[in-house]
């Protein structure tokens, strides 16, 4: 089935912030994935959530973040940058429970659309962090936030918000023309690659 049939992108204006869960960072685009072809549509986000929780970051009893396995599959640069970002006043104030994700995760929803005076029931979808989740997957780091409430309640939606980000150059796999690869491939920093 074509991607545009089973996946819908939920896009927000540049000054809007929507955060459905406390451990998610805000994204401009989320994905609504149809659960109509087979169960793998619901399993993908479920497996992502499991991996994120078991191999990622957990909260210790004192509320601090405990790294329980950042070796998989994060590069050291991504982990280091994220830990540094989490210690900033901006992240503590606006996103205290946000975590870095290994993969996409989501939750089921029942999709109903309203077109003028007509209502269309589309069925079960997964509301997921899709391919565009640059902040949650560690591709971009949040630097500044203005216009957002401190310690928001979730789900959180607000207009008139400005967020600036900085690229995190930690993810880059370089494949060569070899026909075989070593058992363990390592990440290289994007800004250290030579042309």
C-alpha positions in Angstrom: 0.0 0.0 0.0 1.3 3.4 -0.9 2.9 5.5 1.9 0.5 8.5 1.3 -2.5 6.2 1.8 -1.5 4.6 5.1 0.5 7.6 6.5 -0.8 11.1 7.2 1.4 13.9 8.3 0.0 16.2 11.0 1.8 19.5 10.5 1.8 22.5 12.8 2.5 26.2 12.0 5.9 27.5 12.8 4.7 29.3 15.9 2.7 26.3 17.3 3.8 23.8 19.8 2.1 20.5 20.4 3.6 17.9 22.8 1.3 14.9 23.4 3.5 13.2 26.1 5.8 14.5 28.8 8.9 12.5 27.6 8.5 13.8 24.0 10.1 17.0 22.6 7.9 19.2 20.4 8.0 18.5 16.6 6.5 20.4 13.7 5.4 17.2 12.0 4.0 14.0 13.6 2.8 10.9 11.6 -0.6 9.2 11.8 0.0 5.7 10.6 -3.0 3.6 9.5 -3.4 0.3 11.3 -5.2 -1.3 8.4 -2.8 -3.5 6.5 -1.3 -5.7 9.2 -0.3 -5.6 12.8 3.2 -4.4 12.1 1.9 -0.9 11.9 1.1 -1.0 15.6 4.2 -3.1 16.5 6.7 -0.7 15.0 5.9 2.1 17.5 5.5 -0.5 20.3 8.9 -1.9 19.7 10.4 1.6 19.4 8.9 2.4 22.8 10.3 -0.7 24.3 13.8 -0.1 22.9 13.6 3.6 24.0 12.7 2.6 27.6 15.0 -0.4 28.0 18.1 0.8 26.2 17.8 4.6 26.6 17.1 6.8 29.5 15.1 6.3 32.7 14.4 8.5 35.7 16.0 7.6 39.0 14.0 7.9 42.3 15.4 11.4 42.9 14.1 12.6 39.5 17.5 12.7 37.7 18.0 11.0 34.4 19.7 7.6 34.5 21.5 6.4 31.4 20.7 2.7 31.2 22.3 1.8 27.9 23.0 4.8 25.6 25.5 2.6 23.8 22.8 1.4 21.5 22.6 2.8 18.9 23.6 6.4 19.9 27.0 7.8 18.9 29.0 9.3 21.8 28.6 12.8 20.3 24.8 12.5 20.3 24.7 11.2 23.9 27.1 13.9 25.1 25.3 16.7 23.3 21.9 15.6 24.7 23.2 15.3 28.3 24.6 18.8 28.0 21.3 20.1 26.6 19.3 18.4 29.4 21.3 20.4 32.0 20.4 23.8 30.5 17.8 26.0 32.1 15.7 25.9 28.9 15.4 22.1 29.0 14.9 22.0 32.7 12.2 24.6 32.6 10.2 23.5 29.5 11.0 19.8 28.9 12.1 18.3 32.2 11.1 14.8 31.4 12.0 14.7 27.7 14.2 11.8 26.6 16.4 11.0 23.6 14.8 8.3 21.4 16.4 5.3 19.7 13.5 4.9 17.4 10.0 6.1 16.7 7.3 5.4 19.2 3.6 6.3 19.5 0.2 5.4 20.8 -3.1 4.3 19.2 -5.9 6.7 18.4 -9.3 6.4 16.8 -9.3 8.7 13.8 -12.4 10.8 13.0 -12.1 13.6 10.5 -14.7 16.4 10.0 -15.1 18.0 6.5 -17.5 20.9 6.7 -20.7 19.2 7.6 -19.5 15.6 7.0 -17.8 13.3 9.4 -15.5 10.5 8.2 -14.4 7.6 10.5 -11.0 6.3 9.4 -10.5 3.8 12.2 -7.5 3.0 14.3 -4.2 4.9 13.6 -1.0 5.2 15.5 0.1 8.7 16.5 3.8 8.4 16.2 7.1 10.3 16.1 7.8 9.9 12.4 10.7 10.3 10.2 10.7 14.1 10.7 11.3 13.8 14.5 14.6 15.6 14.5 14.5 16.8 18.1 13.4 13.5 19.6 15.8 11.4 17.6 18.8 13.7 18.4 19.3 15.3 15.1 18.5 18.8 16.4 19.1 20.2 19.9 16.8 22.8 21.4 18.7 26.0 22.3 16.0 28.7 23.1 12.3 28.8 23.8 10.0 31.8 24.2 6.3 32.1 24.7 5.8 28.6 26.2 4.4 27.8 29.7 6.9 26.4 32.2 6.3 22.9 33.4 3.3 22.3 31.0 0.6 19.7 31.5 0.2 17.2 28.7 -1.0 17.0 26.1 0.2 20.5 25.5 -0.7 22.9 22.7 0.1 26.6 22.4 0.5 29.2 19.6 2.9 32.1 19.6 5.9 30.0 20.6 9.3 30.3 19.2 11.9 27.5 19.4 15.4 27.7 18.0 17.5 24.6 17.4 21.0 23.7 16.6 22.0 20.7 14.4 23.6 17.8 16.2 26.3 16.3 13.9 26.5 13.0 15.7 24.6 10.7 13.3 26.4 9.7 10.1 27.2 6.2 8.8 29.7 6.1 6.0 29.4 3.1 3.7 32.2 2.4 1.3 32.3 0.4 -1.8 33.2 -2.8 0.1 30.9 -5.8 -0.4 31.3 -6.8 3.2 31.2 -4.8 6.4 32.7 -5.5 9.8 30.3 -6.9 12.5 30.4 -3.6 14.3 30.0 -0.3 12.4 30.8 2.8 14.3 29.2 6.2 14.0 31.3 9.1 12.8 30.8 12.8 13.5 29.4 14.5 10.4 31.5 17.6 10.8 34.7 15.5 11.0 34.3 13.7 7.6 36.5 14.7 4.8 35.2 15.4 1.3 
